[in-house]
């Protein structure tokens, strides 16, 4: 029991926390927020004043020949002014609230995106893309809706209730009491229905989830389904779930749709109650007919905010939960470089050393932060006693040592999951080593900024990521100050030119989302062109040619040979043909380097490599 | 939408009774102000407490009857809507199941899934809303006006001005803001896709340290979105204040007119209050109607999209020999004939079943042609493509032969083998399996003879055993073990705690790429097919495993005809015939040794992969 209480308290605490954080964002728009509250106040007061005036108007037209036109004119004039004021303040409030909401949302999205660029790869690897995207898009939107609703309705709702009570009590205590006591009934009814339907909705969404899963699986793999003639069975499974869904859905839809009729029923009861008591008072002359009409419309207005408030509260709670998830992302710990401005750019991928115009700047940084800077490096790499694992309980790499001389070509082979790609993660500092160190030109890579480090590398990965944009833009991704001619040159070197030429708009063809207008091989060629453009000191190829057919690969290999000349390079490959010309081949297994040497040596050794290699030719 | 309405057919009763009870409810709603007026005029005016209580009781009675009607209406509406959605879902799913690969390629899987889920859900709530509100709201609006006319014609004239005015404002603002909302939705999609792009490409972006540029780009998109939202927000923010001013303007006019009418004695105080009441009901209902229209519009858009899918005709049907000629698409008007054919086909297959479970008997030589595949000048041109992906293929694969197919990416290897199980229809020539054109065979029976291992290794949620049984439901334990053995899966399946009962996550995510691939091979083997197709499906296997697999295949006692698509010459060098494809054309055909000698392209590939030591090793 106490656990449960604790949990509740914690939940409330974290809600408070989230509210405080939201307020911090709203603070920038403090003036607008105050103005909005002011407008809300004015519009509520004038709105509530109107029924009073209407009542007065009814009271000055009692019967045939007993209409006081002078007073009526006066009252109607006042009403006109009230209406105008309400209209204007209501519109202002809406506009201001829109402004606050959308600007806050913009700010939150901006911060969240900024965070994405700063988060350690570790976080991003561990969190599915869909999850992060839904936090940034769907959650933020939901939050915006809640905020907007909360602003407009929560405040005005509470105000309306309080002011209505005040106005009514001034007129007649007894009728007011009828209203006050009967109205909450509709709240109870709404809450009761919501509670009862909750489990039905849960069942509905559970079944919906199951159905979506099945659809996802069957439609997503339609080819296999058809190839194996599974259609009928799939349909049967689908119908099973579909029937259940129909049942649950009917219950959930029907019972939840009772809310409106039921609250309307209660409202009608209130209306009748006010009518009866009001009329009885009127007979005794303690209430005028106008007052009664005023009460009738108050009774209507009084219940509305109650009904709205209950939905506003769920909406707000929902919004807070969403905001909480977004803030969780925004507050995630950033990757620290120990350097003040990690965005201070060095010149990109410049191995010639010519472009280091900012050469003097880093010395300042060095003095203040003890950061070093890699300039014009030779390309020697030393991996010393490195331990690393993604998950603490599962050691992956242990005591890894490797010395690479400048200009050497290092190939890494081994079965899947042996840690090939991990080495690249460590070299690029996508992850940091747990123990030991990696040195480039004798400098511990943790002593330089990640940006400076990464600008020494050129990388081609197996997963061919391309940006939304033209082919040219994608190649220029490698070096933004390059010209169109440079890009075409790079494309020629990487043998991408010939297929780009044949695209509808050549270099200005837009790469479609997921690159659907390009084949896997073509995408890979573009990624290679990107690296050709930036001419890095150290080259990293992680299964860079896996999707390219052998004949094209042959051509690219020769281009790579040229590119790699004088550059240290790391090549992870599946096809052994890709790596035979390497200076050093590392054979990895279970996070260890089990063999090391060049192709001939390893073959002569007769170890694991030979086994791998010979298996290409085994026939029987 | 019209075509989708047939799924409401079984709910005619609900579709009529739902709105009907809703109308009844609103009728009672409309009488409330009249009762109130009577209560005031007769009760208060006549100082008659009994009258007041009687009218008050009537009000409560009306409330109760209204509630009852409304509950009945909600039930029928919910029942019709939910039942409609369930029927539609079933129809759509079974339709999607029948679509050809070409159709699915064109439509896209994610689109299909959206249609099945959120689009249908949207339609369900659209139908529900429409049944409940489409009649009620206009009924109340016009009902209120008519009631006003009954009370006093002059005062009611104000209603005839106010209603069109309000409708104009509500629908006008909606009409202006709807396209703007669509635009903001487009901008939001852009923001979403940039976010996704930055997450999936995080390594590349960081490697080229383009974080700042990406952020800049995002910031611009984000600002644009905010600006668009503000703009449309400013317009839709007008709705409430403007309608408020209009309704209450009408109220002022109404009060003035009432004053004049009361003065001459043709209106009472109570009736004035009733008129005020009607006026306020109109606004509420108009806004409800506007919302219903928005929702219905959305549902109609969904309906259009769903119908679009339902209208895609399954491209495959069984054809008469006479029809085959050069034309490949089944012309639409032929349903009657096809139906007859199906019947004939069934009869034939019944007769055949006793003879032989495999081949179709129209030629009668099923026995010795079992597993034969013939390409006669076959070509395949995908929908919308300018050039055929593969053309002019002539090949006779005799039963038990192994056919190797090699070529660069996009050379048409997969397209070629996809013609055998009739995943696509030829655009020219024909493909025969067991001596019969594939288009003349029962699709299900044809595919039953073929085991295909796709490039992408797909497994389904369930156990390993369940996945294997896809190949053949009636497979024995022995069959399964043999398939695992030959596909080289046994070693890792045995290592699992639960062996074949181990759980497979959706898509096989809890297995490595190589393991998945081996299991998909096992699945095809369980079927003991006449024709076994490997569509570049050994790429995730290392050379040693690949070699063991091929050795195992050779030992199969049912001697399937094997089509082996590969990029490695090592995988196909022992094939009986090897096809070398380039740009969709067969540029050479023969055995390994012949090709090394005669075909330059093949030699290059081979030598590049094998290099010097290769020849010695072989």
Interface residues (C-beta under 8 A of the other chain):
Chain A: X50 X54 X57 X58 X60 X61 X62 X63 X64 X65 X66 X67 X69 X72 X75 X76 X79 X80 X83 X84 X86 X87 X88 X90 X91 X94 X95 X98 X99 X102 X103 X105 X106 X109 X110 X113 X114 X116 X117 X118 X121 X124 X129 X132 X133 X136 X137 X141 X208 X211 X212 X213 X215 X216 X217 X218 X219 X220 X221 X222 X223 X224 X225 X226 X227 X228 X229 X230 X231 X234 X235 X238 X239 X242 X243 X245 X246 X249 X250 X253 X254 X257 X258 X260 X261 X262 X264 X265 X268 X269 X271 X272 X275 X276 X279 X280 X282 X283 X289 X292 X293 X296 X297 X300 X343 X345 X348 X349 X415 X416 X417 X428 X430 X450 X451 X454 X455 X457 X458 X459 X461 X465 X467 X468 X477 X478 X480 X513 X519 X520 X521 X527 X530 X534 X547 X548 X549 X550 X551 X552 X553 X554 X575 X576 X577 X580 X603 X611 X612 X613 X614 X615 X616 X617 X618 X619 X620
Chain B: X25 X32 X36 X39 X40 X43 X44 X47 X48 X49 X52 X53 X55 X56 X59 X60 X62 X63 X64 X66 X67 X70 X71 X74 X75 X77 X78 X79 X81 X82 X83 X85 X86 X89 X90 X93 X94 X96 X97 X98 X99 X101 X104 X109 X112 X113 X116 X117 X121 X124 X128 X132 X188 X191 X192 X193 X194 X195 X196 X197 X198 X199 X200 X201 X202 X203 X204 X205 X206 X207 X208 X209 X210 X211 X212 X213 X214 X215 X218 X219 X222 X223 X225 X226 X229 X230 X233 X234 X237 X238 X240 X241 X242 X244 X245 X248 X249 X251 X252 X255 X256 X258 X259 X260 X262 X263 X264 X265 X268 X269 X270 X272 X273 X276 X277 X280 X407 X408 X409 X410 X411 X421 X423 X444 X447 X448 X450 X452 X454 X458 X460 X461 X470 X471 X506 X507 X512 X513 X514 X523 X527 X542 X543 X544 X545 X546 X547 X550 X551 X567 X568 X570 X573 X574 X601 X604 X605 X608 X609 X610 X611 X613 X614 X617 X618
